[in-house]
């Protein structure tokens, strides 16, 4: 199975942390709905920008889901993480307003 390289993982992690900090500052939380909107849009942005290949999207979705889960003290079980990642990887949404904070 293909595995994303460390550069992509570092980009995913760095942008995720920026978004999390922004959301916590602006909204006081980084809830699941905000995470889902962010993750779907950022994955599609990365694919559209050729930062991420289409075949890497499922792995990247799982990586983001695991980062989120770590932030909420691992309350989501592995089976649910897989399902969340599958839904995120299939979602065609690209909302630039949602991901704008990572470009600041």
Secondary structure, 3 states (H helix, E strand, C coil): CCCCCHHHHHHHHHHHHHHHHHHHHHHCCCCHHHHHHHHHHHHHHHHHCCCCCHHHHHHHHHHHHHHHHHHCCCCCCHHHHHHHHHHHHHCCCCCHHHHHHHHC
